[in-house]
Amino acid sequence: MNTFIDEGIAHIARVMRPALYGDLGGSYLPSAYWRQRLYQILDTAHLTNAQLRSVDSLLLELDEFDLCTRAPATRRTELQLVS
């Protein structure tokens, strides 16, 4: 097991939410940044099942964040395309 990878995943899990939601000034690191960091981890050596699940969970959280923070018109258009 590579503890460096575990530490990287744990770090992202700790700081991603505060960076996405930010403070009154809004987000200070966009979801694209976090997505890129997670993809870099996926591109490294072999990950354990637990590491893969952790990264997948964080990617799903980013998907949810992106979906919830898009402009309402954009979401309506997507819903119409799916229907």
PyMOL Python script that loads the backbone (N, CA, C, O; Angstrom):
from pymol import cmd

cmd.read_pdbstr("""\
ATOM      1  N   MET A   1       0.832  -1.170   0.000  1.00  0.00           N
ATOM      2  CA  MET A   1       0.000   0.000   0.000  1.00  0.00           C
ATOM      3  C   MET A   1       0.886   1.247   0.000  1.00  0.00           C
ATOM      4  O   MET A   1       1.844   1.332   0.769  1.00  0.00           O
ATOM      5  N   ASN A   2       0.569   2.201  -0.854  1.00  0.00           N
ATOM      6  CA  ASN A   2       1.344   3.424  -0.965  1.00  0.00           C
ATOM      7  C   ASN A   2       0.735   4.498  -0.071  1.00  0.00           C
ATOM      8  O   ASN A   2      -0.329   5.034  -0.379  1.00  0.00           O
ATOM      9  N   THR A   3       1.401   4.810   1.027  1.00  0.00           N
ATOM     10  CA  THR A   3       0.858   5.791   1.963  1.00  0.00           C
ATOM     11  C   THR A   3       0.882   7.204   1.381  1.00  0.00           C
ATOM     12  O   THR A   3       0.092   8.056   1.788  1.00  0.00           O
ATOM     13  N   PHE A   4       1.785   7.456   0.433  1.00  0.00           N
ATOM     14  CA  PHE A   4       1.819   8.768  -0.210  1.00  0.00           C
ATOM     15  C   PHE A   4       0.497   9.018  -0.936  1.00  0.00           C
ATOM     16  O   PHE A   4      -0.043  10.124  -0.883  1.00  0.00           O
ATOM     17  N   ILE A   5      -0.018   8.003  -1.607  1.00  0.00           N
ATOM     18  CA  ILE A   5      -1.299   8.130  -2.302  1.00  0.00           C
ATOM     19  C   ILE A   5      -2.421   8.310  -1.285  1.00  0.00           C
ATOM     20  O   ILE A   5      -3.298   9.154  -1.471  1.00  0.00           O
ATOM     21  N   ASP A   6      -2.398   7.519  -0.210  1.00  0.00           N
ATOM     22  CA  ASP A   6      -3.411   7.662   0.839  1.00  0.00           C
ATOM     23  C   ASP A   6      -3.415   9.076   1.412  1.00  0.00           C
ATOM     24  O   ASP A   6      -4.474   9.661   1.638  1.00  0.00           O
ATOM     25  N   GLU A   7      -2.229   9.612   1.643  1.00  0.00           N
ATOM     26  CA  GLU A   7      -2.126  10.969   2.182  1.00  0.00           C
ATOM     27  C   GLU A   7      -2.656  11.999   1.191  1.00  0.00           C
ATOM     28  O   GLU A   7      -3.303  12.967   1.590  1.00  0.00           O
ATOM     29  N   GLY A   8      -2.388  11.798  -0.091  1.00  0.00           N
ATOM     30  CA  GLY A   8      -2.894  12.709  -1.117  1.00  0.00           C
ATOM     31  C   GLY A   8      -4.411  12.696  -1.189  1.00  0.00           C
ATOM     32  O   GLY A   8      -5.044  13.746  -1.293  1.00  0.00           O
ATOM     33  N   ILE A   9      -4.987  11.508  -1.135  1.00  0.00           N
ATOM     34  CA  ILE A   9      -6.446  11.386  -1.161  1.00  0.00           C
ATOM     35  C   ILE A   9      -7.052  12.022   0.083  1.00  0.00           C
ATOM     36  O   ILE A   9      -8.046  12.744  -0.004  1.00  0.00           O
ATOM     37  N   ALA A  10      -6.457  11.754   1.235  1.00  0.00           N
ATOM     38  CA  ALA A  10      -6.957  12.317   2.491  1.00  0.00           C
ATOM     39  C   ALA A  10      -6.872  13.842   2.474  1.00  0.00           C
ATOM     40  O   ALA A  10      -7.781  14.524   2.947  1.00  0.00           O
ATOM     41  N   HIS A  11      -5.784  14.372   1.931  1.00  0.00           N
ATOM     42  CA  HIS A  11      -5.633  15.822   1.850  1.00  0.00           C
ATOM     43  C   HIS A  11      -6.736  16.424   0.986  1.00  0.00           C
ATOM     44  O   HIS A  11      -7.365  17.408   1.376  1.00  0.00           O
ATOM     45  N   ILE A  12      -6.972  15.840  -0.178  1.00  0.00           N
ATOM     46  CA  ILE A  12      -8.013  16.353  -1.065  1.00  0.00           C
ATOM     47  C   ILE A  12      -9.371  16.274  -0.368  1.00  0.00           C
ATOM     48  O   ILE A  12     -10.155  17.221  -0.427  1.00  0.00           O
ATOM     49  N   ALA A  13      -9.647  15.165   0.283  1.00  0.00           N
ATOM     50  CA  ALA A  13     -10.925  15.011   0.984  1.00  0.00           C
ATOM     51  C   ALA A  13     -11.109  16.084   2.056  1.00  0.00           C
ATOM     52  O   ALA A  13     -12.225  16.548   2.288  1.00  0.00           O
ATOM     53  N   ARG A  14     -10.014  16.477   2.708  1.00  0.00           N
ATOM     54  CA  ARG A  14     -10.086  17.483   3.772  1.00  0.00           C
ATOM     55  C   ARG A  14     -10.290  18.890   3.242  1.00  0.00           C
ATOM     56  O   ARG A  14     -11.055  19.660   3.822  1.00  0.00           O
ATOM     57  N   VAL A  15      -9.624  19.238   2.160  1.00  0.00           N
ATOM     58  CA  VAL A  15      -9.617  20.647   1.735  1.00  0.00           C
ATOM     59  C   VAL A  15     -10.506  20.946   0.531  1.00  0.00           C
ATOM     60  O   VAL A  15     -10.733  22.114   0.214  1.00  0.00           O
ATOM     61  N   MET A  16     -11.006  19.935  -0.136  1.00  0.00           N
ATOM     62  CA  MET A  16     -11.791  20.169  -1.350  1.00  0.00           C
ATOM     63  C   MET A  16     -13.082  20.943  -1.054  1.00  0.00           C
ATOM     64  O   MET A  16     -13.364  21.943  -1.714  1.00  0.00           O
ATOM     65  N   ARG A  17     -13.858  20.495  -0.076  1.00  0.00           N
ATOM     66  CA  ARG A  17     -15.136  21.158   0.226  1.00  0.00           C
ATOM     67  C   ARG A  17     -14.952  22.622   0.604  1.00  0.00           C
ATOM     68  O   ARG A  17     -15.611  23.484   0.023  1.00  0.00           O
ATOM     69  N   PRO A  18     -14.071  22.933   1.569  1.00  0.00           N
ATOM     70  CA  PRO A  18     -13.890  24.356   1.901  1.00  0.00           C
ATOM     71  C   PRO A  18     -13.417  25.189   0.703  1.00  0.00           C
ATOM     72  O   PRO A  18     -13.807  26.348   0.562  1.00  0.00           O
ATOM     73  N   ALA A  19     -12.586  24.606  -0.151  1.00  0.00           N
ATOM     74  CA  ALA A  19     -12.102  25.345  -1.315  1.00  0.00           C
ATOM     75  C   ALA A  19     -13.206  25.555  -2.347  1.00  0.00           C
ATOM     76  O   ALA A  19     -13.256  26.594  -3.004  1.00  0.00           O
ATOM     77  N   LEU A  20     -14.084  24.575  -2.487  1.00  0.00           N
ATOM     78  CA  LEU A  20     -15.182  24.703  -3.453  1.00  0.00           C
ATOM     79  C   LEU A  20     -16.214  25.726  -2.992  1.00  0.00           C
ATOM     80  O   LEU A  20     -16.648  26.578  -3.767  1.00  0.00           O
ATOM     81  N   TYR A  21     -16.598  25.635  -1.732  1.00  0.00           N
ATOM     82  CA  TYR A  21     -17.660  26.507  -1.239  1.00  0.00           C
ATOM     83  C   TYR A  21     -17.117  27.839  -0.760  1.00  0.00           C
ATOM     84  O   TYR A  21     -17.853  28.824  -0.705  1.00  0.00           O
ATOM     85  N   GLY A  22     -15.845  27.881  -0.416  1.00  0.00           N
ATOM     86  CA  GLY A  22     -15.178  29.115  -0.042  1.00  0.00           C
ATOM     87  C   GLY A  22     -15.865  29.844   1.085  1.00  0.00           C
ATOM     88  O   GLY A  22     -16.473  29.241   1.970  1.00  0.00           O
ATOM     89  N   ASP A  23     -15.752  31.148   1.031  1.00  0.00           N
ATOM     90  CA  ASP A  23     -16.372  31.984   2.041  1.00  0.00           C
ATOM     91  C   ASP A  23     -17.329  32.924   1.324  1.00  0.00           C
ATOM     92  O   ASP A  23     -17.904  32.556   0.300  1.00  0.00           O
ATOM     93  N   LEU A  24     -17.504  34.104   1.834  1.00  0.00           N
ATOM     94  CA  LEU A  24     -18.423  35.049   1.195  1.00  0.00           C
ATOM     95  C   LEU A  24     -17.963  35.446  -0.200  1.00  0.00           C
ATOM     96  O   LEU A  24     -18.769  35.891  -1.017  1.00  0.00           O
ATOM     97  N   GLY A  25     -16.687  35.290  -0.474  1.00  0.00           N
ATOM     98  CA  GLY A  25     -16.158  35.605  -1.799  1.00  0.00           C
ATOM     99  C   GLY A  25     -16.356  34.472  -2.793  1.00  0.00           C
ATOM    100  O   GLY A  25     -16.045  34.625  -3.974  1.00  0.00           O
ATOM    101  N   GLY A  26     -16.857  33.362  -2.342  1.00  0.00           N
ATOM    102  CA  GLY A  26     -17.105  32.220  -3.219  1.00  0.00           C
ATOM    103  C   GLY A  26     -15.924  31.269  -3.257  1.00  0.00           C
ATOM    104  O   GLY A  26     -15.006  31.336  -2.440  1.00  0.00           O
ATOM    105  N   SER A  27     -15.985  30.388  -4.230  1.00  0.00           N
ATOM    106  CA  SER A  27     -14.977  29.345  -4.402  1.00  0.00           C
ATOM    107  C   SER A  27     -13.619  29.955  -4.732  1.00  0.00           C
ATOM    108  O   SER A  27     -13.533  30.926  -5.485  1.00  0.00           O
ATOM    109  N   TYR A  28     -12.566  29.385  -4.167  1.00  0.00           N
ATOM    110  CA  TYR A  28     -11.242  29.875  -4.524  1.00  0.00           C
ATOM    111  C   TYR A  28     -10.413  28.834  -5.265  1.00  0.00           C
ATOM    112  O   TYR A  28      -9.316  29.144  -5.730  1.00  0.00           O
ATOM    113  N   LEU A  29     -10.910  27.614  -5.385  1.00  0.00           N
ATOM    114  CA  LEU A  29     -10.322  26.618  -6.273  1.00  0.00           C
ATOM    115  C   LEU A  29     -11.478  25.880  -6.943  1.00  0.00           C
ATOM    116  O   LEU A  29     -12.284  25.250  -6.259  1.00  0.00           O
ATOM    117  N   PRO A  30     -11.569  25.947  -8.261  1.00  0.00           N
ATOM    118  CA  PRO A  30     -12.725  25.385  -8.963  1.00  0.00           C
ATOM    119  C   PRO A  30     -12.716  23.856  -8.985  1.00  0.00           C
ATOM    120  O   PRO A  30     -11.699  23.221  -8.707  1.00  0.00           O
ATOM    121  N   SER A  31     -13.850  23.294  -9.316  1.00  0.00           N
ATOM    122  CA  SER A  31     -13.972  21.840  -9.361  1.00  0.00           C
ATOM    123  C   SER A  31     -13.029  21.233 -10.398  1.00  0.00           C
ATOM    124  O   SER A  31     -12.571  20.103 -10.224  1.00  0.00           O
ATOM    125  N   ALA A  32     -12.739  21.952 -11.453  1.00  0.00           N
ATOM    126  CA  ALA A  32     -11.820  21.436 -12.484  1.00  0.00           C
ATOM    127  C   ALA A  32     -10.433  21.161 -11.896  1.00  0.00           C
ATOM    128  O   ALA A  32      -9.772  20.195 -12.276  1.00  0.00           O
ATOM    129  N   TYR A  33     -10.003  22.012 -10.976  1.00  0.00           N
ATOM    130  CA  TYR A  33      -8.707  21.813 -10.324  1.00  0.00           C
ATOM    131  C   TYR A  33      -8.710  20.501  -9.543  1.00  0.00           C
ATOM    132  O   TYR A  33      -7.787  19.695  -9.664  1.00  0.00           O
ATOM    133  N   TRP A  34      -9.757  20.294  -8.740  1.00  0.00           N
ATOM    134  CA  TRP A  34      -9.833  19.085  -7.923  1.00  0.00           C
ATOM    135  C   TRP A  34      -9.989  17.846  -8.782  1.00  0.00           C
ATOM    136  O   TRP A  34      -9.424  16.797  -8.476  1.00  0.00           O
ATOM    137  N   ARG A  35     -10.748  17.965  -9.845  1.00  0.00           N
ATOM    138  CA  ARG A  35     -10.927  16.837 -10.763  1.00  0.00           C
ATOM    139  C   ARG A  35      -9.582  16.444 -11.375  1.00  0.00           C
ATOM    140  O   ARG A  35      -9.266  15.260 -11.488  1.00  0.00           O
ATOM    141  N   GLN A  36      -8.794  17.444 -11.767  1.00  0.00           N
ATOM    142  CA  GLN A  36      -7.469  17.177 -12.334  1.00  0.00           C
ATOM    143  C   GLN A  36      -6.568  16.481 -11.313  1.00  0.00           C
ATOM    144  O   GLN A  36      -5.853  15.539 -11.657  1.00  0.00           O
ATOM    145  N   ARG A  37      -6.597  16.934 -10.073  1.00  0.00           N
ATOM    146  CA  ARG A  37      -5.783  16.300  -9.019  1.00  0.00           C
ATOM    147  C   ARG A  37      -6.178  14.837  -8.828  1.00  0.00           C
ATOM    148  O   ARG A  37      -5.321  13.968  -8.673  1.00  0.00           O
ATOM    149  N   LEU A  38      -7.489  14.576  -8.842  1.00  0.00           N
ATOM    150  CA  LEU A  38      -7.962  13.200  -8.658  1.00  0.00           C
ATOM    151  C   LEU A  38      -7.598  12.328  -9.856  1.00  0.00           C
ATOM    152  O   LEU A  38      -7.246  11.161  -9.684  1.00  0.00           O
ATOM    153  N   TYR A  39      -7.678  12.871 -11.050  1.00  0.00           N
ATOM    154  CA  TYR A  39      -7.278  12.109 -12.241  1.00  0.00           C
ATOM    155  C   TYR A  39      -5.783  11.794 -12.214  1.00  0.00           C
ATOM    156  O   TYR A  39      -5.360  10.730 -12.666  1.00  0.00           O
ATOM    157  N   GLN A  40      -4.993  12.715 -11.687  1.00  0.00           N
ATOM    158  CA  GLN A  40      -3.555  12.446 -11.548  1.00  0.00           C
ATOM    159  C   GLN A  40      -3.317  11.261 -10.619  1.00  0.00           C
ATOM    160  O   GLN A  40      -2.444  10.431 -10.873  1.00  0.00           O
ATOM    161  N   ILE A  41      -4.085  11.187  -9.558  1.00  0.00           N
ATOM    162  CA  ILE A  41      -3.962  10.042  -8.650  1.00  0.00           C
ATOM    163  C   ILE A  41      -4.361   8.762  -9.370  1.00  0.00           C
ATOM    164  O   ILE A  41      -3.699   7.733  -9.234  1.00  0.00           O
ATOM    165  N   LEU A  42      -5.445   8.828 -10.137  1.00  0.00           N
ATOM    166  CA  LEU A  42      -5.880   7.635 -10.875  1.00  0.00           C
ATOM    167  C   LEU A  42      -4.846   7.181 -11.893  1.00  0.00           C
ATOM    168  O   LEU A  42      -4.742   5.991 -12.192  1.00  0.00           O
ATOM    169  N   ASP A  43      -4.082   8.129 -12.426  1.00  0.00           N
ATOM    170  CA  ASP A  43      -3.061   7.799 -13.426  1.00  0.00           C
ATOM    171  C   ASP A  43      -1.770   7.255 -12.819  1.00  0.00           C
ATOM    172  O   ASP A  43      -0.881   6.814 -13.548  1.00  0.00           O
ATOM    173  N   THR A  44      -1.660   7.283 -11.501  1.00  0.00           N
ATOM    174  CA  THR A  44      -0.446   6.768 -10.863  1.00  0.00           C
ATOM    175  C   THR A  44      -0.454   5.245 -10.892  1.00  0.00           C
ATOM    176  O   THR A  44      -1.248   4.626 -11.601  1.00  0.00           O
ATOM    177  N   ALA A  45       0.410   4.677 -10.138  1.00  0.00           N
ATOM    178  CA  ALA A  45       0.548   3.217 -10.077  1.00  0.00           C
ATOM    179  C   ALA A  45      -0.771   2.564  -9.657  1.00  0.00           C
ATOM    180  O   ALA A  45      -1.812   3.216  -9.587  1.00  0.00           O
ATOM    181  N   HIS A  46      -0.700   1.316  -9.392  1.00  0.00           N
ATOM    182  CA  HIS A  46      -1.888   0.549  -9.027  1.00  0.00           C
ATOM    183  C   HIS A  46      -2.474   1.057  -7.717  1.00  0.00           C
ATOM    184  O   HIS A  46      -1.771   1.205  -6.718  1.00  0.00           O
ATOM    185  N   LEU A  47      -3.771   1.319  -7.744  1.00  0.00           N
ATOM    186  CA  LEU A  47      -4.457   1.756  -6.537  1.00  0.00           C
ATOM    187  C   LEU A  47      -5.192   0.580  -5.919  1.00  0.00           C
ATOM    188  O   LEU A  47      -5.637  -0.336  -6.610  1.00  0.00           O
ATOM    189  N   THR A  48      -5.306   0.631  -4.620  1.00  0.00           N
ATOM    190  CA  THR A  48      -6.062  -0.413  -3.938  1.00  0.00           C
ATOM    191  C   THR A  48      -7.551  -0.163  -4.153  1.00  0.00           C
ATOM    192  O   THR A  48      -7.960   0.905  -4.609  1.00  0.00           O
ATOM    193  N   ASN A  49      -8.338  -1.153  -3.819  1.00  0.00           N
ATOM    194  CA  ASN A  49      -9.788  -1.013  -3.935  1.00  0.00           C
ATOM    195  C   ASN A  49     -10.290   0.153  -3.096  1.00  0.00           C
ATOM    196  O   ASN A  49     -11.127   0.933  -3.550  1.00  0.00           O
ATOM    197  N   ALA A  50      -9.787   0.272  -1.882  1.00  0.00           N
ATOM    198  CA  ALA A  50     -10.204   1.359  -0.987  1.00  0.00           C
ATOM    199  C   ALA A  50      -9.828   2.721  -1.561  1.00  0.00           C
ATOM    200  O   ALA A  50     -10.606   3.671  -1.471  1.00  0.00           O
ATOM    201  N   GLN A  51      -8.641   2.818  -2.148  1.00  0.00           N
ATOM    202  CA  GLN A  51      -8.214   4.082  -2.752  1.00  0.00           C
ATOM    203  C   GLN A  51      -9.104   4.433  -3.942  1.00  0.00           C
ATOM    204  O   GLN A  51      -9.502   5.587  -4.103  1.00  0.00           O
ATOM    205  N   LEU A  52      -9.416   3.442  -4.773  1.00  0.00           N
ATOM    206  CA  LEU A  52     -10.299   3.677  -5.918  1.00  0.00           C
ATOM    207  C   LEU A  52     -11.677   4.148  -5.459  1.00  0.00           C
ATOM    208  O   LEU A  52     -12.254   5.058  -6.053  1.00  0.00           O
ATOM    209  N   ARG A  53     -12.198   3.534  -4.413  1.00  0.00           N
ATOM    210  CA  ARG A  53     -13.512   3.929  -3.894  1.00  0.00           C
ATOM    211  C   ARG A  53     -13.479   5.357  -3.351  1.00  0.00           C
ATOM    212  O   ARG A  53     -14.424   6.121  -3.544  1.00  0.00           O
ATOM    213  N   SER A  54     -12.400   5.710  -2.680  1.00  0.00           N
ATOM    214  CA  SER A  54     -12.270   7.069  -2.135  1.00  0.00           C
ATOM    215  C   SER A  54     -12.222   8.107  -3.250  1.00  0.00           C
ATOM    216  O   SER A  54     -12.900   9.132  -3.185  1.00  0.00           O
ATOM    217  N   VAL A  55     -11.419   7.836  -4.268  1.00  0.00           N
ATOM    218  CA  VAL A  55     -11.318   8.768  -5.394  1.00  0.00           C
ATOM    219  C   VAL A  55     -12.662   8.861  -6.111  1.00  0.00           C
ATOM    220  O   VAL A  55     -13.092   9.956  -6.475  1.00  0.00           O
ATOM    221  N   ASP A  56     -13.325   7.732  -6.317  1.00  0.00           N
ATOM    222  CA  ASP A  56     -14.625   7.724  -6.980  1.00  0.00           C
ATOM    223  C   ASP A  56     -15.639   8.539  -6.183  1.00  0.00           C
ATOM    224  O   ASP A  56     -16.427   9.288  -6.762  1.00  0.00           O
ATOM    225  N   SER A  57     -15.624   8.399  -4.884  1.00  0.00           N
ATOM    226  CA  SER A  57     -16.541   9.152  -4.036  1.00  0.00           C
ATOM    227  C   SER A  57     -16.307  10.658  -4.170  1.00  0.00           C
ATOM    228  O   SER A  57     -17.260  11.434  -4.237  1.00  0.00           O
ATOM    229  N   LEU A  58     -15.046  11.063  -4.210  1.00  0.00           N
ATOM    230  CA  LEU A  58     -14.727  12.485  -4.366  1.00  0.00           C
ATOM    231  C   LEU A  58     -15.131  12.990  -5.747  1.00  0.00           C
ATOM    232  O   LEU A  58     -15.604  14.119  -5.876  1.00  0.00           O
ATOM    233  N   LEU A  59     -14.951  12.177  -6.775  1.00  0.00           N
ATOM    234  CA  LEU A  59     -15.377  12.573  -8.123  1.00  0.00           C
ATOM    235  C   LEU A  59     -16.896  12.720  -8.185  1.00  0.00           C
ATOM    236  O   LEU A  59     -17.401  13.642  -8.825  1.00  0.00           O
ATOM    237  N   LEU A  60     -17.621  11.830  -7.534  1.00  0.00           N
ATOM    238  CA  LEU A  60     -19.080  11.945  -7.490  1.00  0.00           C
ATOM    239  C   LEU A  60     -19.502  13.212  -6.746  1.00  0.00           C
ATOM    240  O   LEU A  60     -20.475  13.867  -7.120  1.00  0.00           O
ATOM    241  N   GLU A  61     -18.772  13.545  -5.708  1.00  0.00           N
ATOM    242  CA  GLU A  61     -19.056  14.781  -4.980  1.00  0.00           C
ATOM    243  C   GLU A  61     -18.839  16.001  -5.877  1.00  0.00           C
ATOM    244  O   GLU A  61     -19.611  16.958  -5.821  1.00  0.00           O
ATOM    245  N   LEU A  62     -17.802  15.968  -6.694  1.00  0.00           N
ATOM    246  CA  LEU A  62     -17.566  17.063  -7.647  1.00  0.00           C
ATOM    247  C   LEU A  62     -18.686  17.140  -8.682  1.00  0.00           C
ATOM    248  O   LEU A  62     -19.124  18.230  -9.047  1.00  0.00           O
ATOM    249  N   ASP A  63     -19.146  15.983  -9.154  1.00  0.00           N
ATOM    250  CA  ASP A  63     -20.271  15.971 -10.098  1.00  0.00           C
ATOM    251  C   ASP A  63     -21.496  16.629  -9.479  1.00  0.00           C
ATOM    252  O   ASP A  63     -22.171  17.433 -10.122  1.00  0.00           O
ATOM    253  N   GLU A  64     -21.775  16.286  -8.245  1.00  0.00           N
ATOM    254  CA  GLU A  64     -22.918  16.868  -7.528  1.00  0.00           C
ATOM    255  C   GLU A  64     -22.740  18.375  -7.359  1.00  0.00           C
ATOM    256  O   GLU A  64     -23.680  19.141  -7.568  1.00  0.00           O
ATOM    257  N   PHE A  65     -21.547  18.795  -6.986  1.00  0.00           N
ATOM    258  CA  PHE A  65     -21.265  20.228  -6.829  1.00  0.00           C
ATOM    259  C   PHE A  65     -21.491  20.956  -8.150  1.00  0.00           C
ATOM    260  O   PHE A  65     -22.147  21.997  -8.185  1.00  0.00           O
ATOM    261  N   ASP A  66     -20.947  20.408  -9.235  1.00  0.00           N
ATOM    262  CA  ASP A  66     -21.103  21.044 -10.544  1.00  0.00           C
ATOM    263  C   ASP A  66     -22.568  21.136 -10.946  1.00  0.00           C
ATOM    264  O   ASP A  66     -23.008  22.154 -11.481  1.00  0.00           O
ATOM    265  N   LEU A  67     -23.310  20.086 -10.689  1.00  0.00           N
ATOM    266  CA  LEU A  67     -24.723  20.069 -11.035  1.00  0.00           C
ATOM    267  C   LEU A  67     -25.500  21.114 -10.236  1.00  0.00           C
ATOM    268  O   LEU A  67     -26.376  21.786 -10.779  1.00  0.00           O
ATOM    269  N   CYS A  68     -25.188  21.249  -8.976  1.00  0.00           N
ATOM    270  CA  CYS A  68     -25.914  22.176  -8.103  1.00  0.00           C
ATOM    271  C   CYS A  68     -25.516  23.629  -8.290  1.00  0.00           C
ATOM    272  O   CYS A  68     -26.287  24.524  -7.943  1.00  0.00           O
ATOM    273  N   THR A  69     -24.340  23.883  -8.827  1.00  0.00           N
ATOM    274  CA  THR A  69     -23.880  25.274  -8.941  1.00  0.00           C
ATOM    275  C   THR A  69     -24.010  25.838 -10.347  1.00  0.00           C
ATOM    276  O   THR A  69     -23.659  26.994 -10.583  1.00  0.00           O
ATOM    277  N   ARG A  70     -24.501  25.053 -11.268  1.00  0.00           N
ATOM    278  CA  ARG A  70     -24.712  25.583 -12.621  1.00  0.00           C
ATOM    279  C   ARG A  70     -25.881  26.544 -12.621  1.00  0.00           C
ATOM    280  O   ARG A  70     -26.735  26.532 -11.734  1.00  0.00           O
ATOM    281  N   ALA A  71     -25.887  27.379 -13.649  1.00  0.00           N
ATOM    282  CA  ALA A  71     -26.988  28.333 -13.801  1.00  0.00           C
ATOM    283  C   ALA A  71     -28.290  27.568 -14.031  1.00  0.00           C
ATOM    284  O   ALA A  71     -28.283  26.540 -14.709  1.00  0.00           O
ATOM    285  N   PRO A  72     -29.407  28.046 -13.482  1.00  0.00           N
ATOM    286  CA  PRO A  72     -30.678  27.347 -13.636  1.00  0.00           C
ATOM    287  C   PRO A  72     -31.061  27.076 -15.090  1.00  0.00           C
ATOM    288  O   PRO A  72     -31.616  26.017 -15.382  1.00  0.00           O
ATOM    289  N   ALA A  73     -30.782  28.001 -16.007  1.00  0.00           N
ATOM    290  CA  ALA A  73     -31.129  27.791 -17.416  1.00  0.00           C
ATOM    291  C   ALA A  73     -30.368  26.600 -17.984  1.00  0.00           C
ATOM    292  O   ALA A  73     -30.914  25.834 -18.778  1.00  0.00           O
ATOM    293  N   THR A  74     -29.116  26.442 -17.582  1.00  0.00           N
ATOM    294  CA  THR A  74     -28.306  25.328 -18.058  1.00  0.00           C
ATOM    295  C   THR A  74     -28.893  24.012 -17.585  1.00  0.00           C
ATOM    296  O   THR A  74     -28.964  23.049 -18.349  1.00  0.00           O
ATOM    297  N   ARG A  75     -29.311  23.964 -16.341  1.00  0.00           N
ATOM    298  CA  ARG A  75     -29.897  22.725 -15.814  1.00  0.00           C
ATOM    299  C   ARG A  75     -31.192  22.397 -16.521  1.00  0.00           C
ATOM    300  O   ARG A  75     -31.458  21.228 -16.798  1.00  0.00           O
ATOM    301  N   ARG A  76     -32.014  23.405 -16.825  1.00  0.00           N
ATOM    302  CA  ARG A  76     -33.269  23.147 -17.527  1.00  0.00           C
ATOM    303  C   ARG A  76     -33.003  22.573 -18.903  1.00  0.00           C
ATOM    304  O   ARG A  76     -33.695  21.649 -19.331  1.00  0.00           O
ATOM    305  N   THR A  77     -32.014  23.104 -19.604  1.00  0.00           N
ATOM    306  CA  THR A  77     -31.669  22.616 -20.927  1.00  0.00           C
ATOM    307  C   THR A  77     -31.229  21.148 -20.853  1.00  0.00           C
ATOM    308  O   THR A  77     -31.629  20.337 -21.688  1.00  0.00           O
ATOM    309  N   GLU A  78     -30.420  20.815 -19.871  1.00  0.00           N
ATOM    310  CA  GLU A  78     -29.969  19.439 -19.724  1.00  0.00           C
ATOM    311  C   GLU A  78     -31.141  18.503 -19.442  1.00  0.00           C
ATOM    312  O   GLU A  78     -31.204  17.397 -19.977  1.00  0.00           O
ATOM    313  N   LEU A  79     -32.060  18.952 -18.603  1.00  0.00           N
ATOM    314  CA  LEU A  79     -33.214  18.126 -18.283  1.00  0.00           C
ATOM    315  C   LEU A  79     -34.065  17.886 -19.522  1.00  0.00           C
ATOM    316  O   LEU A  79     -34.588  16.787 -19.706  1.00  0.00           O
ATOM    317  N   GLN A  80     -34.212  18.896 -20.372  1.00  0.00           N
ATOM    318  CA  GLN A  80     -34.988  18.749 -21.592  1.00  0.00           C
ATOM    319  C   GLN A  80     -34.310  17.766 -22.538  1.00  0.00           C
ATOM    320  O   GLN A  80     -34.985  16.979 -23.202  1.00  0.00           O
ATOM    321  N   LEU A  81     -32.980  17.805 -22.605  1.00  0.00           N
ATOM    322  CA  LEU A  81     -32.256  16.892 -23.479  1.00  0.00           C
ATOM    323  C   LEU A  81     -32.393  15.450 -23.028  1.00  0.00           C
ATOM    324  O   LEU A  81     -32.428  14.535 -23.852  1.00  0.00           O
ATOM    325  N   VAL A  82     -32.470  15.249 -21.727  1.00  0.00           N
ATOM    326  CA  VAL A  82     -32.575  13.896 -21.187  1.00  0.00           C
ATOM    327  C   VAL A  82     -33.972  13.350 -21.385  1.00  0.00           C
ATOM    328  O   VAL A  82     -34.137  12.152 -21.617  1.00  0.00           O
ATOM    329  N   SER A  83     -34.981  14.198 -21.299  1.00  0.00           N
ATOM    330  CA  SER A  83     -36.378  13.733 -21.392  1.00  0.00           C
ATOM    331  C   SER A  83     -36.711  13.058 -22.689  1.00  0.00           C
ATOM    332  O   SER A  83     -37.846  12.626 -22.887  1.00  0.00           O
TER     333      SER A  83
END
""", "prot")
cmd.dss("prot")
cmd.show_as("cartoon", "prot")
cmd.util.cbc("prot")
cmd.orient("prot")
